[in-house]
């Protein structure tokens, strides 16, 4: 929740519910504020700048309807919209011109339910809030301690995960800690964000508040405009935040009757596993390419629409945006929960039509089931047309400073990634480096000496320090190979037989289970 929303709730007599908060956050969003300011600059009521989208999104909402179909034709709610606008505009230094409340908003505003509204003028040169740029909002009341949230905040997990993606993208754009700190300070967070703060945020030790997180997202979106769309059927992903995604959704005017499927993901990992991804740079032979993916995909008869900012698996803002879209498309009907129960519950959702009616399947995230439980770096990339899962473990030493072998569970953890592996390649460190089976992480270069492949363009790369361990300390590796069903010749039953009976190199490519 934005700081301005918290302040409004604390100071209003309007009865608060989820829809009231949604309407207020729409009005208080930077895009809406800018539109109201532009309308004011043109001598029109502030409401005129946002009324069409306001009605399109909230005219028929249950908790705060704006249409003419309720008691008293919902006139009280429309008057309260005026109070909300007055509150927001005052925070930005604007107050109503005396006796202007009956000014016609004009037919060109596209309103069906509002007729009159106040015209504003700028009266406070040092307002509490300021639009520092199109993408950044400055709250003058915010202090450095307000910039970060604690674990009990409902948006903590979502924002912390989102920072991981922002960190990856800003490194690809070569935006260092010092640059990010300078950029944010000049964009409005003056004197509040040090280089050390940026470093701690990107290490996950400080989790930013909504306003700072949105600013970081907008920074990435701003610099991404200068990058070139990639090959392999690059697909536009709308919205760098929930608010921007919703605005894009309404502007696209997707016809509900044409929608056939909707996918929603908590984590981009699951979208990538289902084939919904863009390349973040052009492919070249032997080059590992990072991937970007949407959180929501709407599939129509003739198109797909991809969105960031609309997610599932908790009861926060992103899930509220998902509910709003699904209600608008007629995919779901509102239940008694603040956010639809299945949207709160499942981290992967698939809605589809069955016999003319909408139904859904929900499941846990593969990320939660596998990636978080292993002590390693794990990532999904693409190389030479294949989807590659990278699993790297930092080498550990025992008390005698001998290398510790990865355990069997770690070696087996990513089996889910391919249904039927067919080959495994074992390489020396030099061979792996020469073949480009490396990746640069924060902790240094990782070398992948085990590569497992299938017949469906997927590979699993594992780090395994053959040279460091020697032949006498590869017990878990031997068990792993045996579990895979690797057979070397008819005279030997298992990989262990080969190790025990022959003094030869294990390096090479072997078939699995054949």
Buried (B, 14 or more C-beta within 10 A) or exposed (E): BBBBBEBBBEEBEBEBEBBBBBBBBBBBBBBBBBBBBEBBEEEBBBBBBBBBBBBBBBBEBEBBBBBEEEEEBBEEBBEBBBBBBBBBBBBBBBBBBEEBBEBEBBEEBEBEBBEEBBBBBBEEEEBBBBBBBEBBBBBEEBEEEBBBBEEEBEBBBBBBBBBEBBBBBBBBBEBEBEBBBBBBBEBBBEEBBBBEBBBBBBEEEBBBBBBBBBBBBBBBBBBBEEEEEBEEEEBEBBBBBBBBBBBBBBEEEBEEEEBEBBBBBBBBBBBBBBEBBBBBBEBEEEEBBBBBBBBBBBBBEEEEBBBBBBBBBBBBBBBBBBBBBBBBBEBBEEEEBBBBEBBBBBBBBBBBEEEEEBEBEBEBBBBBEBBEEBEBBBBBBBBBEEBBBBBBBEBEEEEEEEBBBBBBEBBBBBBEBBEEBBBBBBBBBEBBBEEBBBBEEEEEEBBBBBBBBBEEEBBBBBBBBBEBBEEEEBEBBBBBBBEBEBBBEEEBEBBBBBBEEEEEEBEEEBEBEE
